Amino acid sequence: MGVLPPDLDEAAKRTGALLRKREIAGGEDLLRLALVYGMDDMSLRETSAWAKEHQIAKLSDVAVLKRLRLSPGFLRYVCSSLLEPVGLVGQGLRLVLVDATTVCRQRAKEPDFRVHLSYSATQARIVGVQLTRSDEGERLDRLPSSQGDVLVADMGYQGRGSMSEVASRGSYFVVRMYPTSIPLEDASGTRVDPFELARDLGVGEVLDLPLRTIASKGIPCVSGRLVVVRKPDKAVEEFLDRKRGKQGPVGAQARVAARYVMLFTNLPQELADAGRALSVYKLRWQVEMAFKRAKGVVSLGETLARDMDLCECKILAKLAILLLVQKLGQDFSPWGYPLGTPQLIPSAKRRI
């Protein structure tokens, strides 16, 4: 079916994962070894025994360790080869949802890695993935985007520098913002306060104003729109109750901010009015569900490995498996054959 790239041997050599063929014959066998280690959470000794039993290679657990520690670059190439470009949607736009999640080593007190995803809302599939250490934060421009993409992201992505970079690519964005996080000004250069602008909104009322970010430290301003909707009081109280349960007392400014959904977008009014921009943002739950599926299908979230290089290999192997499942799912039939024309099922009632 040609699911995997045809140049696995060359890629393994190019990335330094398989410089000399000794016990492991080529890139395909190396990929099998990595996928089994990543998916089944085997120990190195168990992986060594599996490789010998399936006639992949005769390796000691130490040899498996050395081989897998050299494999992250190779696995990154495999993951990138399994991704497909995002399909076009209405008006020549591509709706791409962006988010990230952290992964911990076993018994780690803090996250060690961060998995960044971009997800096509129209194709319901992952279209971009990147693994970084946890100290590399969420950025709107971290994953590739191109002209016509509409990137949808939560508050973690409200950086002026990354917004400017995305806009320079010809891409659009719809990002939820905290009222004091993005300094905004009007066309005359007067700084505006989103709290003041939204103060008189009634429940369900929407504000849509053309504004721009304030240029700073070599970062040019980005022209866009502030879109605000006032939430129902019940929804606000439920949100604050959840926040108090997790973080304790909520400050006065945070209580006011909780009344609104505030978006900053560079989508022109003719492409998306305020209602459509808010509807686009509501689709962001799809990428959160993609992460939940990943944690269920390949146990993405925690890894049993302690060595950082080995941990990176295991996470990348899990991501490769996730992308393989996605790619195979296009042509997969749970019945083992394609379904034909629907037929009526005879009644099971006994005739008297």
C-alpha positions as CSV (number, residue, x, y, z in Angstrom):
1,M,0.0,0.0,0.0
2,G,3.1,2.3,0.2
3,V,2.2,3.8,3.6
4,L,5.9,4.1,4.7
5,P,8.5,6.2,2.9
6,P,10.5,4.1,0.4
7,D,13.9,5.4,1.5
8,L,14.0,4.1,5.0
9,D,17.5,2.7,4.6
10,E,18.8,6.0,3.3
11,A,17.0,8.0,6.0
12,A,18.4,5.8,8.7
13,K,21.9,6.4,7.4
14,R,21.4,10.1,6.8
15,T,20.1,10.8,10.3
16,G,22.9,8.8,12.0
17,A,20.6,6.1,13.3
18,L,22.2,3.3,11.2
19,L,25.7,4.1,10.0
20,R,26.8,0.5,9.7
21,K,24.6,-2.5,9.1
22,R,25.6,-5.1,11.5
23,E,22.8,-6.9,13.3
24,I,20.1,-4.6,12.0
25,A,19.7,-5.1,8.3
26,G,18.1,-1.8,7.4
27,G,15.8,1.1,8.1
28,E,12.6,-1.1,8.1
29,D,14.0,-3.4,10.8
30,L,15.1,-0.4,12.9
31,L,11.6,1.1,12.6
32,R,10.0,-2.1,13.7
33,L,12.3,-2.2,16.7
34,A,11.5,1.4,17.7
35,L,7.8,1.0,17.2
36,V,7.6,-2.2,19.4
37,Y,9.6,-0.5,22.1
38,G,7.5,2.6,21.9
39,M,4.1,1.0,21.8
40,D,4.3,-1.9,24.2
41,D,6.3,-0.1,26.9
42,M,8.7,-3.0,26.8
43,S,11.9,-2.9,28.8
44,L,15.2,-3.0,26.8
45,R,15.6,-6.7,27.7
46,E,12.1,-7.5,26.5
47,T,12.7,-5.6,23.3
48,S,16.0,-7.5,22.8
49,A,14.1,-10.8,23.3
50,W,11.3,-9.8,20.9
51,A,13.8,-8.8,18.2
52,K,15.5,-12.2,18.4
53,E,12.3,-14.1,18.5
54,H,11.0,-12.3,15.3
55,Q,14.4,-12.6,13.6
56,I,14.9,-8.9,13.4
57,A,18.3,-8.9,15.1
58,K,20.3,-10.6,17.8
59,L,21.0,-7.7,20.1
60,S,21.8,-7.4,23.8
61,D,19.7,-4.9,25.9
62,V,22.7,-2.6,25.9
63,A,22.9,-2.7,22.1
64,V,19.2,-2.0,21.9
65,L,19.7,1.0,24.1
66,K,22.6,2.4,22.0
67,R,20.6,1.9,18.8
68,L,17.4,3.5,20.0
69,R,19.2,6.5,21.5
70,L,20.5,7.3,18.0
71,S,17.0,7.0,16.4
72,P,15.1,10.2,17.2
73,G,16.2,11.9,14.0
74,F,15.1,8.9,12.0
75,L,11.7,8.7,13.7
76,R,11.2,12.5,13.1
77,Y,11.7,11.9,9.4
78,V,9.2,9.0,9.5
79,C,6.6,11.1,11.3
80,S,7.0,14.0,8.8
81,S,6.6,11.6,5.9
82,L,3.2,10.4,7.3
83,L,1.7,13.8,7.4
84,E,-0.4,15.2,4.5
85,P,-1.1,18.8,3.6
86,V,-4.4,20.3,4.8
87,G,-7.2,20.3,2.3
88,L,-8.9,23.5,1.1
89,V,-12.2,24.7,2.6
90,G,-14.6,27.4,1.7
91,Q,-13.2,30.7,0.2
92,G,-9.8,29.1,-0.3
93,L,-9.1,28.9,3.5
94,R,-7.7,26.0,5.5
95,L,-8.9,25.7,9.1
96,V,-6.0,24.4,11.3
97,L,-6.4,24.0,15.1
98,V,-3.2,24.4,17.1
99,D,-2.4,23.1,20.6
100,A,0.2,21.3,22.7
101,T,0.5,18.8,25.6
102,T,3.3,17.8,27.9
103,V,4.8,14.4,28.5
104,C,6.6,13.3,31.7
105,R,9.2,10.6,32.4
106,Q,8.2,8.1,35.0
107,R,8.1,9.6,38.5
108,A,9.2,13.0,37.1
109,K,8.0,16.0,39.2
110,E,7.9,18.3,36.2
111,P,7.0,17.8,32.5
112,D,10.1,16.8,30.3
113,F,8.7,17.1,26.8
114,R,6.0,19.0,24.9
115,V,4.2,17.6,21.9
116,H,2.9,20.3,19.5
117,L,0.1,19.5,17.1
118,S,-1.8,21.2,14.2
119,Y,-5.0,19.5,13.3
120,S,-7.2,20.0,10.3
121,A,-10.8,20.7,11.4
122,T,-12.2,19.8,8.0
123,Q,-10.3,16.6,7.4
124,A,-10.3,15.5,11.1
125,R,-6.6,14.5,11.0
126,I,-3.3,15.6,12.3
127,V,-1.4,17.7,9.7
128,G,1.6,18.8,11.8
129,V,3.6,17.5,14.7
130,Q,6.7,18.5,16.6
131,L,8.4,17.2,19.8
132,T,10.4,19.6,21.9
133,R,11.7,19.8,25.4
134,S,9.2,21.3,27.9
135,D,11.1,24.6,28.2
136,E,10.2,25.4,24.6
137,G,6.8,26.9,24.9
138,E,3.7,27.2,22.7
139,R,4.2,29.5,19.7
140,L,1.7,30.2,16.9
141,D,4.6,30.0,14.4
142,R,6.2,26.8,15.7
143,L,4.6,24.5,13.1
144,P,4.6,25.3,9.3
145,S,1.7,27.4,7.9
146,S,1.1,28.9,4.5
147,Q,-1.1,31.4,2.7
148,G,-4.7,30.6,3.3
149,D,-4.3,28.8,6.6
150,V,-6.5,30.0,9.5
151,L,-4.7,29.0,12.8
152,V,-7.0,28.7,15.8
153,A,-5.4,28.6,19.2
154,D,-6.0,29.3,22.9
155,M,-4.5,31.8,25.3
156,G,-1.1,30.1,25.3
157,Y,-0.5,31.4,21.8
158,Q,-1.1,35.1,22.3
159,G,2.5,36.2,21.5
160,R,2.9,39.3,19.3
161,G,6.1,38.0,17.7
162,S,4.6,34.7,16.5
163,M,1.4,36.5,15.4
164,S,3.6,38.8,13.3
165,E,5.5,35.9,11.8
166,V,2.3,34.0,10.9
167,A,0.8,37.1,9.3
168,S,4.0,37.6,7.2
169,R,3.4,34.1,5.8
170,G,0.0,35.1,4.5
171,S,-1.7,33.0,7.2
172,Y,-4.6,34.1,9.4
173,F,-5.2,33.4,13.0
174,V,-8.0,33.4,15.6
175,V,-6.4,33.5,19.1
176,R,-8.2,33.8,22.4
177,M,-6.6,36.5,24.5
178,Y,-6.5,37.7,28.1
179,P,-7.5,41.4,28.2
180,T,-4.1,42.6,29.5
181,S,-1.9,40.2,27.6
182,I,-1.8,41.8,24.1
183,P,-1.3,45.6,24.1
184,L,-3.7,47.0,21.5
185,E,-4.1,50.4,19.9
186,D,-6.6,52.0,17.5
187,A,-5.7,53.5,14.1
188,S,-4.7,56.8,15.7
189,G,-2.1,55.1,17.9
190,T,-4.1,55.5,21.1
191,R,-3.8,52.5,23.5
192,V,-7.2,50.9,24.3
193,D,-8.3,48.9,27.3
194,P,-10.4,45.8,26.3
195,F,-12.0,45.8,29.8
196,E,-13.3,49.3,29.2
197,L,-14.5,48.4,25.7
198,A,-16.4,45.4,26.9
199,R,-17.8,46.9,30.1
200,D,-21.3,47.8,28.8
201,L,-21.8,44.6,26.8
202,G,-25.0,42.7,27.7
203,V,-25.1,38.9,27.8
204,G,-24.8,37.5,24.3
205,E,-23.9,40.9,22.8
206,V,-20.8,41.0,20.6
207,L,-18.2,43.7,20.1
208,D,-16.1,43.8,16.9
209,L,-13.5,46.5,16.6
210,P,-10.6,47.0,14.2
211,L,-7.4,47.4,16.2
212,R,-3.7,46.5,16.0
213,T,-1.0,45.2,18.3
214,I,1.5,47.8,19.5
215,A,4.9,47.4,17.9
216,S,7.8,46.5,20.3
217,K,11.5,45.5,20.2
218,G,11.7,45.0,16.5
219,I,8.3,43.3,16.3
220,P,6.0,45.1,13.8
221,C,2.4,45.8,14.6
222,V,-0.2,43.4,13.4
223,S,-3.5,44.8,12.2
224,G,-6.6,42.8,13.2
225,R,-9.8,42.9,15.1
226,L,-10.9,42.5,18.7
227,V,-14.0,40.3,19.0
228,V,-15.7,40.0,22.4
229,V,-18.8,38.3,23.5
230,R,-20.3,38.5,27.0
231,K,-21.0,35.0,28.6
232,P,-24.1,34.1,30.6
233,D,-23.8,34.5,34.3
234,K,-24.3,30.8,35.0
235,A,-21.4,29.9,32.7
236,V,-19.2,32.4,34.4
237,E,-20.0,31.0,37.9
238,E,-19.4,27.5,36.7
239,F,-16.0,28.5,35.3
240,L,-15.0,30.3,38.4
241,D,-16.0,27.4,40.6
242,R,-13.8,25.1,38.6
243,K,-10.9,27.5,38.8
244,R,-11.3,27.9,42.5
245,G,-11.2,24.1,42.9
246,K,-7.9,23.9,41.0
247,Q,-6.1,27.1,42.0
248,G,-7.8,28.5,45.1
249,P,-9.1,32.1,45.4
250,V,-9.6,34.0,42.1
251,G,-8.4,37.6,41.8
252,A,-10.8,40.5,41.0
253,Q,-9.3,41.1,37.5
254,A,-9.6,37.4,36.7
255,R,-13.3,37.4,37.8
256,V,-14.0,40.3,35.4
257,A,-12.1,38.6,32.6
258,A,-14.1,35.4,33.1
259,R,-17.3,37.2,31.9
260,Y,-16.0,37.4,28.3
261,V,-14.6,35.4,25.5
262,M,-12.1,37.8,23.8
263,L,-10.5,36.9,20.5
264,F,-7.9,38.7,18.4
265,T,-7.9,37.8,14.7
266,N,-6.4,39.2,11.5
267,L,-9.3,37.6,9.5
268,P,-10.9,40.4,7.4
269,Q,-14.5,41.2,8.1
270,E,-15.5,40.1,4.6
271,L,-14.1,36.6,5.3
272,A,-15.5,36.1,8.8
273,D,-17.8,38.4,10.7
274,A,-17.8,38.3,14.5
275,G,-20.2,35.5,14.8
276,R,-18.3,33.3,12.3
277,A,-15.0,34.1,14.1
278,L,-16.5,33.0,17.4
279,S,-17.9,29.8,15.7
280,V,-14.5,29.0,14.3
281,Y,-12.9,29.3,17.7
282,K,-15.5,26.9,19.2
283,L,-14.1,24.2,16.9
284,R,-10.9,24.2,19.0
285,W,-12.2,21.3,21.1
286,Q,-11.4,19.0,18.2
287,V,-7.7,19.2,18.8
288,E,-8.2,18.6,22.5
289,M,-10.1,15.4,21.6
290,A,-7.2,14.5,19.3
291,F,-4.9,14.6,22.3
292,K,-7.3,12.5,24.4
293,R,-7.4,9.9,21.6
294,A,-3.6,9.9,21.4
295,K,-3.4,9.3,25.2
296,G,-5.8,6.4,24.8
297,V,-4.4,4.8,21.6
298,V,-0.7,5.1,22.2
299,S,-0.5,6.1,25.9
300,L,0.9,9.5,25.1
301,G,1.3,11.4,28.4
302,E,3.9,9.5,30.4
303,T,6.8,7.2,29.4
304,L,8.5,4.6,31.4
305,A,11.9,5.5,30.1
306,R,14.2,7.5,32.3
307,D,17.1,8.3,29.9
308,M,16.1,11.6,28.0
309,D,17.3,10.4,24.6
310,L,15.6,7.0,25.0
311,C,12.5,8.9,26.3
312,E,12.5,11.0,23.1
313,C,12.7,7.9,21.0
314,K,9.8,6.3,22.8
315,I,7.6,9.4,22.3
316,L,8.4,9.8,18.7
317,A,7.7,6.1,18.1
318,K,4.3,6.6,19.8
319,L,3.6,9.6,17.5
320,A,4.7,7.5,14.4
321,I,2.2,4.8,15.4
322,L,-0.5,7.4,15.9
323,L,0.1,8.8,12.4
324,L,0.2,5.2,10.9
325,V,-3.2,4.4,12.4
326,Q,-4.5,7.7,11.0
327,K,-3.1,7.0,7.5
328,L,-4.3,3.3,7.5
329,G,-7.7,4.4,8.8
330,Q,-8.4,6.1,5.4
331,D,-8.8,2.7,3.7
332,F,-9.6,0.6,6.7
333,S,-12.9,-1.3,6.9
334,P,-13.8,-2.9,10.3
335,W,-15.7,-5.6,8.4
336,G,-12.6,-6.8,6.4
337,Y,-14.2,-5.8,3.1
338,P,-15.8,-2.7,1.6
339,L,-19.5,-2.4,2.1
340,G,-21.8,-2.5,-1.0
341,T,-25.3,-1.3,-1.5
342,P,-27.4,-1.4,1.8
343,Q,-29.8,-4.3,1.9
344,L,-32.9,-4.7,4.1
345,I,-32.6,-7.2,6.9
346,P,-35.6,-9.7,7.0
347,S,-37.8,-9.5,10.1
348,A,-36.7,-11.8,12.9
349,K,-40.3,-12.3,14.1
350,R,-41.6,-15.8,13.8
351,R,-44.6,-16.0,11.4
352,I,-47.6,-17.7,12.8
